[in-house]
Each structure stands twice: as C-alpha cells, then as structure tokens.
Amino acid sequence: MIDAVQRSKVKSLNGLFELIDKSGRGFISRDDFSDIFQSLNLRIDQQELDKFMDNFWKDKDAGIDYQGFLRIFGRYQVRMNKEQNAQTGPKIATDETIRKKKSIYD
C-alpha cells in the first residue's frame, strides 16, 4: 500500500486521508477504505481486507475520523518519511504545518 500511495504523489497521512475521504465528510467508512485499494490498483484478498478493517471498525456502520486514522496509520507515516528522506533528504516542517497538526490534536 505504501508503494501505491507514493506512486499517487500523496506525501503525507493527511493527503492519504483526503484521498480516501473523497466526499470530504471528515471520516472514512469501510466502503471508502475498500475503494482506495481499487483506486490505487492494489490487489488484496477480500478476506484479508475484511479482517484488517474488523480490527479497527468495531462498529461496521461508523467511520474513522482523522485522529483515529492517525492512530492506525501513524507507523506507515514513519516508513513513508524514511523512504522519502532516503530519496530526497530530510524535510523540515513549516510553522503552518506544525500549527495545523497541533490544532488537530487539541
């Protein structure tokens, strides 16, 4: 999934969240998450995908907001950053980025 996300030019988890949440509702449904695999041309066994989603979507009708998304995919962001830094060198967060992230956690 990380490789496919990088090919799509998404640079952050925020970008990935926005890519998955196409309608801009502020949360990701199980259907949204399933759809991203098709959008990124990823082949995944439906049973494996369902098993993964069952771990995070305790209520099958509820969505995952951005904070929940960050808890789930934070480790992938670390991997994306490492791979990106290996290719382009480390990037320094701007003050605006830091303020936005702080407002999300507050």
N, CA, C and O atoms as a GROMACS GRO file, in nm:
protein
  424
    1MET      N    1   0.082  -0.119   0.000
    1MET     CA    2   0.000   0.000   0.000
    1MET      C    3   0.087   0.126   0.000
    1MET      O    4   0.055   0.223  -0.068
    2ILE      N    5   0.196   0.123   0.076
    2ILE     CA    6   0.284   0.240   0.083
    2ILE      C    7   0.337   0.274  -0.056
    2ILE      O    8   0.337   0.391  -0.094
    3ASP      N    9   0.382   0.174  -0.130
    3ASP     CA   10   0.435   0.199  -0.264
    3ASP      C   11   0.328   0.262  -0.354
    3ASP      O   12   0.357   0.355  -0.430
    4ALA      N   13   0.206   0.211  -0.345
    4ALA     CA   14   0.098   0.265  -0.428
    4ALA      C   15   0.066   0.409  -0.389
    4ALA      O   16   0.039   0.492  -0.475
    5VAL      N   17   0.069   0.437  -0.260
    5VAL     CA   18   0.043   0.573  -0.213
    5VAL      C   19   0.151   0.667  -0.265
    5VAL      O   20   0.120   0.778  -0.309
    6GLN      N   21   0.275   0.624  -0.259
    6GLN     CA   22   0.383   0.708  -0.309
    6GLN      C   23   0.372   0.732  -0.458
    6GLN      O   24   0.401   0.841  -0.506
    7ARG      N   25   0.329   0.631  -0.533
    7ARG     CA   26   0.310   0.649  -0.677
    7ARG      C   27   0.198   0.749  -0.706
    7ARG      O   28   0.198   0.815  -0.810
    8SER      N   29   0.103   0.760  -0.613
    8SER     CA   30  -0.008   0.853  -0.633
    8SER      C   31   0.028   0.996  -0.597
    8SER      O   32  -0.056   1.086  -0.605
    9LYS      N   33   0.152   1.018  -0.557
    9LYS     CA   34   0.205   1.150  -0.523
    9LYS      C   35   0.154   1.202  -0.389
    9LYS      O   36   0.170   1.321  -0.359
   10VAL      N   37   0.093   1.118  -0.309
   10VAL     CA   38   0.049   1.157  -0.175
   10VAL      C   39   0.173   1.163  -0.088
   10VAL      O   40   0.251   1.068  -0.084
   11LYS      N   41   0.193   1.273  -0.018
   11LYS     CA   42   0.315   1.294   0.059
   11LYS      C   43   0.298   1.279   0.208
   11LYS      O   44   0.397   1.278   0.282
   12SER      N   45   0.173   1.266   0.256
   12SER     CA   46   0.152   1.262   0.400
   12SER      C   47   0.026   1.182   0.432
   12SER      O   48  -0.052   1.148   0.343
   13LEU      N   49   0.009   1.154   0.559
   13LEU     CA   50  -0.113   1.087   0.602
   13LEU      C   51  -0.234   1.176   0.581
   13LEU      O   52  -0.344   1.128   0.551
   14ASN      N   53  -0.216   1.306   0.597
   14ASN     CA   54  -0.325   1.397   0.571
   14ASN      C   55  -0.371   1.385   0.425
   14ASN      O   56  -0.491   1.381   0.397
   15GLY      N   57  -0.275   1.379   0.336
   15GLY     CA   58  -0.308   1.362   0.195
   15GLY      C   59  -0.376   1.229   0.167
   15GLY      O   60  -0.468   1.222   0.086
   16LEU      N   61  -0.330   1.124   0.234
   16LEU     CA   62  -0.391   0.993   0.217
   16LEU      C   63  -0.534   0.994   0.270
   16LEU      O   64  -0.625   0.940   0.208
   17PHE      N   65  -0.553   1.057   0.387
   17PHE     CA   66  -0.688   1.066   0.444
   17PHE      C   67  -0.781   1.137   0.346
   17PHE      O   68  -0.893   1.092   0.322
   18GLU      N   69  -0.735   1.248   0.290
   18GLU     CA   70  -0.816   1.324   0.195
   18GLU      C   71  -0.843   1.243   0.068
   18GLU      O   72  -0.950   1.253   0.010
   19LEU      N   73  -0.746   1.163   0.026
   19LEU     CA   74  -0.764   1.079  -0.091
   19LEU      C   75  -0.871   0.974  -0.066
   19LEU      O   76  -0.954   0.948  -0.153
   20ILE      N   77  -0.870   0.915   0.052
   20ILE     CA   78  -0.968   0.811   0.085
   20ILE      C   79  -1.105   0.873   0.109
   20ILE      O   80  -1.206   0.820   0.065
   21ASP      N   81  -1.109   0.986   0.179
   21ASP     CA   82  -1.235   1.056   0.210
   21ASP      C   83  -1.270   1.148   0.093
   21ASP      O   84  -1.266   1.270   0.105
   22LYS      N   85  -1.305   1.088  -0.019
   22LYS     CA   86  -1.330   1.163  -0.142
   22LYS      C   87  -1.440   1.268  -0.127
   22LYS      O   88  -1.434   1.374  -0.189
   23SER      N   89  -1.539   1.238  -0.045
   23SER     CA   90  -1.652   1.330  -0.033
   23SER      C   91  -1.628   1.441   0.068
   23SER      O   92  -1.710   1.532   0.081
   24GLY      N   93  -1.514   1.435   0.141
   24GLY     CA   94  -1.480   1.541   0.235
   24GLY      C   95  -1.569   1.544   0.358
   24GLY      O   96  -1.592   1.651   0.415
   25ARG      N   97  -1.620   1.428   0.400
   25ARG     CA   98  -1.709   1.422   0.517
   25ARG      C   99  -1.634   1.432   0.649
   25ARG      O  100  -1.695   1.463   0.752
   26GLY      N  101  -1.504   1.408   0.647
   26GLY     CA  102  -1.426   1.414   0.770
   26GLY      C  103  -1.412   1.279   0.838
   26GLY      O  104  -1.359   1.271   0.949
   27PHE      N  105  -1.458   1.175   0.773
   27PHE     CA  106  -1.439   1.040   0.825
   27PHE      C  107  -1.433   0.942   0.709
   27PHE      O  108  -1.477   0.971   0.597
   28ILE      N  109  -1.378   0.825   0.738
   28ILE     CA  110  -1.363   0.721   0.636
   28ILE      C  111  -1.451   0.602   0.675
   28ILE      O  112  -1.443   0.551   0.787
   29SER      N  113  -1.533   0.560   0.582
   29SER     CA  114  -1.616   0.442   0.605
   29SER      C  115  -1.541   0.317   0.557
   29SER      O  116  -1.437   0.327   0.492
   30ARG      N  117  -1.595   0.204   0.591
   30ARG     CA  118  -1.536   0.078   0.542
   30ARG      C  119  -1.536   0.076   0.388
   30ARG      O  120  -1.440   0.031   0.326
   31ASP      N  121  -1.644   0.125   0.328
   31ASP     CA  122  -1.652   0.128   0.182
   31ASP      C  123  -1.547   0.220   0.123
   31ASP      O  124  -1.484   0.188   0.022
   32ASP      N  125  -1.526   0.337   0.186
   32ASP     CA  126  -1.422   0.429   0.140
   32ASP      C  127  -1.287   0.360   0.142
   32ASP      O  128  -1.209   0.370   0.046
   33PHE      N  129  -1.260   0.289   0.251
   33PHE     CA  130  -1.130   0.224   0.265
   33PHE      C  131  -1.114   0.114   0.161
   33PHE      O  132  -1.007   0.099   0.102
   34SER      N  133  -1.219   0.037   0.137
   34SER     CA  134  -1.213  -0.068   0.033
   34SER      C  135  -1.190  -0.008  -0.104
   34SER      O  136  -1.113  -0.061  -0.184
   35ASP      N  137  -1.257   0.104  -0.131
   35ASP     CA  138  -1.248   0.168  -0.262
   35ASP      C  139  -1.106   0.216  -0.294
   35ASP      O  140  -1.066   0.217  -0.411
   36ILE      N  141  -1.031   0.256  -0.192
   36ILE     CA  142  -0.897   0.308  -0.218
   36ILE      C  143  -0.806   0.202  -0.279
   36ILE      O  144  -0.717   0.233  -0.358
   37PHE      N  145  -0.829   0.078  -0.242
   37PHE     CA  146  -0.747  -0.030  -0.299
   37PHE      C  147  -0.771  -0.042  -0.449
   37PHE      O  148  -0.678  -0.068  -0.525
   38GLN      N  149  -0.896  -0.025  -0.490
   38GLN     CA  150  -0.924  -0.027  -0.634
   38GLN      C  151  -0.868   0.096  -0.701
   38GLN      O  152  -0.811   0.086  -0.810
   39SER      N  153  -0.881   0.212  -0.639
   39SER     CA  154  -0.831   0.337  -0.696
   39SER      C  155  -0.680   0.333  -0.718
   39SER      O  156  -0.629   0.387  -0.816
   40LEU      N  157  -0.609   0.269  -0.625
   40LEU     CA  158  -0.463   0.260  -0.634
   40LEU      C  159  -0.417   0.134  -0.709
   40LEU      O  160  -0.298   0.105  -0.714
   41ASN      N  161  -0.514   0.061  -0.766
   41ASN     CA  162  -0.484  -0.063  -0.839
   41ASN      C  163  -0.408  -0.164  -0.754
   41ASN      O  164  -0.314  -0.228  -0.800
   42LEU      N  165  -0.451  -0.177  -0.630
   42LEU     CA  166  -0.390  -0.275  -0.539
   42LEU      C  167  -0.476  -0.400  -0.535
   42LEU      O  168  -0.599  -0.393  -0.524
   43ARG      N  169  -0.412  -0.511  -0.544
   43ARG     CA  170  -0.484  -0.637  -0.532
   43ARG      C  171  -0.466  -0.688  -0.391
   43ARG      O  172  -0.354  -0.706  -0.342
   44ILE      N  173  -0.577  -0.711  -0.327
   44ILE     CA  174  -0.574  -0.763  -0.191
   44ILE      C  175  -0.691  -0.860  -0.177
   44ILE      O  176  -0.800  -0.836  -0.227
   45ASP      N  177  -0.664  -0.968  -0.107
   45ASP     CA  178  -0.766  -1.066  -0.081
   45ASP      C  179  -0.876  -1.002   0.004
   45ASP      O  180  -0.846  -0.941   0.107
   46GLN      N  181  -1.000  -1.016  -0.037
   46GLN     CA  182  -1.111  -0.952   0.035
   46GLN      C  183  -1.118  -0.999   0.180
   46GLN      O  184  -1.151  -0.921   0.268
   47GLN      N  185  -1.088  -1.126   0.204
   47GLN     CA  186  -1.090  -1.176   0.342
   47GLN      C  187  -0.985  -1.106   0.428
   47GLN      O  188  -1.012  -1.073   0.543
   48GLU      N  189  -0.866  -1.084   0.372
   48GLU     CA  190  -0.761  -1.013   0.446
   48GLU      C  191  -0.800  -0.868   0.472
   48GLU      O  192  -0.776  -0.815   0.581
   49LEU      N  193  -0.860  -0.806   0.374
   49LEU     CA  194  -0.905  -0.667   0.390
   49LEU      C  195  -1.014  -0.659   0.497
   49LEU      O  196  -1.011  -0.571   0.582
   50ASP      N  197  -1.109  -0.750   0.492
   50ASP     CA  198  -1.216  -0.752   0.592
   50ASP      C  199  -1.159  -0.775   0.732
   50ASP      O  200  -1.202  -0.712   0.829
   51LYS      N  201  -1.064  -0.864   0.742
   51LYS     CA  202  -1.000  -0.893   0.872
   51LYS      C  203  -0.930  -0.767   0.925
   51LYS      O  204  -0.943  -0.734   1.043
   52PHE      N  205  -0.857  -0.698   0.839
   52PHE     CA  206  -0.789  -0.575   0.879
   52PHE      C  207  -0.891  -0.472   0.927
   52PHE      O  208  -0.875  -0.414   1.034
   53MET      N  209  -0.996  -0.451   0.848
   53MET     CA  210  -1.096  -0.350   0.883
   53MET      C  211  -1.170  -0.388   1.012
   53MET      O  212  -1.204  -0.300   1.091
   54ASP      N  213  -1.195  -0.516   1.034
   54ASP     CA  214  -1.264  -0.558   1.155
   54ASP      C  215  -1.185  -0.522   1.280
   54ASP      O  216  -1.243  -0.502   1.387
   55ASN      N  217  -1.053  -0.513   1.268
   55ASN     CA  218  -0.970  -0.474   1.383
   55ASN      C  219  -0.991  -0.328   1.422
   55ASN      O  220  -0.974  -0.292   1.538
   56PHE      N  221  -1.029  -0.244   1.327
   56PHE     CA  222  -1.038  -0.100   1.352
   56PHE      C  223  -1.180  -0.046   1.349
   56PHE      O  224  -1.211   0.053   1.416
   57TRP      N  225  -1.267  -0.109   1.273
   57TRP     CA  226  -1.406  -0.067   1.265
   57TRP      C  227  -1.488  -0.159   1.354
   57TRP      O  228  -1.548  -0.256   1.307
   58LYS      N  229  -1.490  -0.129   1.482
   58LYS     CA  230  -1.568  -0.211   1.574
   58LYS      C  231  -1.717  -0.199   1.543
   58LYS      O  232  -1.791  -0.297   1.550
   59ASP      N  233  -1.761  -0.079   1.507
   59ASP     CA  234  -1.898  -0.055   1.463
   59ASP      C  235  -1.893  -0.045   1.311
   59ASP      O  236  -1.840   0.051   1.256
   60LYS      N  237  -1.947  -0.144   1.245
   60LYS     CA  238  -1.935  -0.151   1.099
   60LYS      C  239  -2.002  -0.035   1.026
   60LYS      O  240  -1.971  -0.008   0.910
   61ASP      N  241  -2.093   0.035   1.095
   61ASP     CA  242  -2.161   0.148   1.032
   61ASP      C  243  -2.093   0.282   1.060
   61ASP      O  244  -2.124   0.382   0.995
   62ALA      N  245  -2.000   0.284   1.154
   62ALA     CA  246  -1.933   0.409   1.192
   62ALA      C  247  -1.814   0.434   1.100
   62ALA      O  248  -1.766   0.344   1.030
   63GLY      N  249  -1.768   0.557   1.100
   63GLY     CA  250  -1.649   0.593   1.025
   63GLY      C  251  -1.532   0.617   1.118
   63GLY      O  252  -1.548   0.624   1.240
   64ILE      N  253  -1.416   0.630   1.059
   64ILE     CA  254  -1.295   0.663   1.135
   64ILE      C  255  -1.259   0.807   1.102
   64ILE      O  256  -1.239   0.842   0.985
   65ASP      N  257  -1.249   0.890   1.206
   65ASP     CA  258  -1.211   1.028   1.183
   65ASP      C  259  -1.059   1.039   1.167
   65ASP      O  260  -0.988   0.939   1.173
   66TYR      N  261  -1.011   1.161   1.148
   66TYR     CA  262  -0.868   1.180   1.121
   66TYR      C  263  -0.780   1.136   1.237
   66TYR      O  264  -0.675   1.077   1.216
   67GLN      N  265  -0.823   1.163   1.360
   67GLN     CA  266  -0.742   1.121   1.475
   67GLN      C  267  -0.734   0.969   1.483
   67GLN      O  268  -0.628   0.914   1.511
   68GLY      N  269  -0.846   0.901   1.459
   68GLY     CA  270  -0.844   0.754   1.456
   68GLY      C  271  -0.757   0.702   1.344
   68GLY      O  272  -0.684   0.604   1.360
   69PHE      N  273  -0.764   0.769   1.230
   69PHE     CA  274  -0.682   0.733   1.115
   69PHE      C  275  -0.534   0.746   1.149
   69PHE      O  276  -0.453   0.660   1.113
   70LEU      N  277  -0.498   0.855   1.219
   70LEU     CA  278  -0.359   0.875   1.259
   70LEU      C  279  -0.312   0.765   1.353
   70LEU      O  280  -0.198   0.718   1.341
   71ARG      N  281  -0.397   0.723   1.446
   71ARG     CA  282  -0.358   0.615   1.537
   71ARG      C  283  -0.332   0.486   1.460
   71ARG      O  284  -0.240   0.412   1.493
   72ILE      N  285  -0.412   0.460   1.360
   72ILE     CA  286  -0.397   0.337   1.283
   72ILE      C  287  -0.275   0.343   1.191
   72ILE      O  288  -0.199   0.247   1.183
   73PHE      N  289  -0.257   0.454   1.122
   73PHE     CA  290  -0.157   0.460   1.016
   73PHE      C  291  -0.033   0.541   1.050
   73PHE      O  292   0.050   0.567   0.962
   74GLY      N  293  -0.017   0.581   1.174
   74GLY     CA  294   0.100   0.658   1.213
   74GLY      C  295   0.231   0.588   1.180
   74GLY      O  296   0.327   0.653   1.138
   75ARG      N  297   0.236   0.458   1.199
   75ARG     CA  298   0.361   0.386   1.170
   75ARG      C  299   0.393   0.386   1.021
   75ARG      O  300   0.510   0.380   0.983
   76TYR      N  301   0.289   0.392   0.936
   76TYR     CA  302   0.314   0.399   0.793
   76TYR      C  303   0.372   0.535   0.754
   76TYR      O  304   0.453   0.544   0.662
   77GLN      N  305   0.331   0.640   0.825
   77GLN     CA  306   0.387   0.772   0.800
   77GLN      C  307   0.536   0.771   0.827
   77GLN      O  308   0.614   0.831   0.752
   78VAL      N  309   0.577   0.705   0.933
   78VAL     CA  310   0.720   0.695   0.966
   78VAL      C  311   0.794   0.627   0.852
   78VAL      O  312   0.901   0.672   0.811
   79ARG      N  313   0.739   0.520   0.801
   79ARG     CA  314   0.803   0.448   0.690
   79ARG      C  315   0.808   0.536   0.564
   79ARG      O  316   0.910   0.540   0.495
   80MET      N  317   0.698   0.606   0.536
   80MET     CA  318   0.695   0.694   0.419
   80MET      C  319   0.801   0.802   0.432
   80MET      O  320   0.871   0.834   0.336
   81ASN      N  321   0.814   0.860   0.552
   81ASN     CA  322   0.914   0.964   0.574
   81ASN      C  323   1.056   0.911   0.556
   81ASN      O  324   1.140   0.977   0.496
   82LYS      N  325   1.083   0.792   0.608
   82LYS     CA  326   1.216   0.733   0.594
   82LYS      C  327   1.250   0.710   0.447
   82LYS      O  328   1.360   0.741   0.402
   83GLU      N  329   1.154   0.655   0.373
   83GLU     CA  330   1.179   0.629   0.231
   83GLU      C  331   1.195   0.759   0.154
   83GLU      O  332   1.278   0.769   0.064
   84GLN      N  333   1.114   0.858   0.188
   84GLN     CA  334   1.123   0.988   0.122
   84GLN      C  335   1.257   1.056   0.152
   84GLN      O  336   1.320   1.112   0.063
   85ASN      N  337   1.299   1.050   0.278
   85ASN     CA  338   1.425   1.112   0.318
   85ASN      C  339   1.543   1.043   0.251
   85ASN      O  340   1.642   1.108   0.218
   86ALA      N  341   1.534   0.914   0.233
   86ALA     CA  342   1.642   0.842   0.167
   86ALA      C  343   1.657   0.888   0.022
   86ALA      O  344   1.767   0.886  -0.033
   87GLN      N  345   1.546   0.929  -0.038
   87GLN     CA  346   1.549   0.972  -0.178
   87GLN      C  347   1.582   1.120  -0.193
   87GLN      O  348   1.655   1.159  -0.285
   88THR      N  349   1.527   1.204  -0.103
   88THR     CA  350   1.539   1.349  -0.124
   88THR      C  351   1.607   1.424  -0.012
   88THR      O  352   1.631   1.544  -0.024
   89GLY      N  353   1.638   1.357   0.097
   89GLY     CA  354   1.692   1.425   0.214
   89GLY      C  355   1.580   1.467   0.306
   89GLY      O  356   1.465   1.475   0.263
   90PRO      N  357   1.609   1.493   0.432
   90PRO     CA  358   1.504   1.526   0.529
   90PRO      C  359   1.436   1.658   0.497
   90PRO      O  360   1.497   1.751   0.443
   91LYS      N  361   1.307   1.665   0.533
   91LYS     CA  362   1.230   1.788   0.514
   91LYS      C  363   1.199   1.847   0.650
   91LYS      O  364   1.175   1.775   0.746
   92ILE      N  365   1.200   1.977   0.656
   92ILE     CA  366   1.172   2.047   0.780
   92ILE      C  367   1.027   2.093   0.776
   92ILE      O  368   0.982   2.151   0.678
   93ALA      N  369   0.953   2.066   0.883
   93ALA     CA  370   0.813   2.108   0.891
   93ALA      C  371   0.805   2.259   0.903
   93ALA      O  372   0.885   2.321   0.974
   94THR      N  373   0.710   2.318   0.832
   94THR     CA  374   0.690   2.462   0.841
   94THR      C  375   0.608   2.494   0.966
   94THR      O  376   0.543   2.406   1.023
   95ASP      N  377   0.610   2.620   1.007
   95ASP     CA  378   0.529   2.662   1.121
   95ASP      C  379   0.381   2.636   1.096
   95ASP      O  380   0.308   2.598   1.188
   96GLU      N  381   0.337   2.655   0.974
   96GLU     CA  382   0.196   2.634   0.940
   96GLU      C  383   0.159   2.487   0.959
   96GLU      O  384   0.053   2.456   1.013
   97THR      N  385   0.244   2.396   0.915
   97THR     CA  386   0.219   2.254   0.931
   97THR      C  387   0.211   2.216   1.079
   97THR      O  388   0.124   2.140   1.120
   98ILE      N  389   0.300   2.270   1.156
   98ILE     CA  390   0.302   2.240   1.300
   98ILE      C  391   0.175   2.293   1.366
   98ILE      O  392   0.117   2.225   1.451
   99ARG      N  393   0.131   2.413   1.328
   99ARG     CA  394   0.007   2.468   1.385
   99ARG      C  395  -0.113   2.383   1.348
   99ARG      O  396  -0.200   2.358   1.432
  100LYS      N  397  -0.121   2.338   1.222
  100LYS     CA  398  -0.232   2.255   1.179
  100LYS      C  399  -0.237   2.124   1.257
  100LYS      O  400  -0.344   2.082   1.303
  101LYS      N  401  -0.122   2.060   1.272
  101LYS     CA  402  -0.119   1.933   1.344
  101LYS      C  403  -0.156   1.954   1.490
  101LYS      O  404  -0.226   1.872   1.549
  102LYS      N  405  -0.110   2.064   1.548
  102LYS     CA  406  -0.143   2.092   1.687
  102LYS      C  407  -0.292   2.113   1.704
  102LYS      O  408  -0.351   2.067   1.802
  103SER      N  409  -0.356   2.183   1.608
  103SER     CA  410  -0.499   2.208   1.618
  103SER      C  411  -0.578   2.078   1.606
  103SER      O  412  -0.685   2.066   1.665
  104ILE      N  413  -0.529   1.982   1.531
  104ILE     CA  414  -0.596   1.852   1.517
  104ILE      C  415  -0.594   1.777   1.651
  104ILE      O  416  -0.693   1.717   1.691
  105TYR      N  417  -0.479   1.782   1.718
  105TYR     CA  418  -0.468   1.708   1.842
  105TYR      C  419  -0.537   1.777   1.958
  105TYR      O  420  -0.575   1.712   2.056
  106ASP      N  421  -0.554   1.908   1.948
  106ASP     CA  422  -0.623   1.983   2.054
  106ASP      C  423  -0.769   1.966   2.039
  106ASP      O  424  -0.846   2.020   2.118
   0.00000   0.00000   0.00000
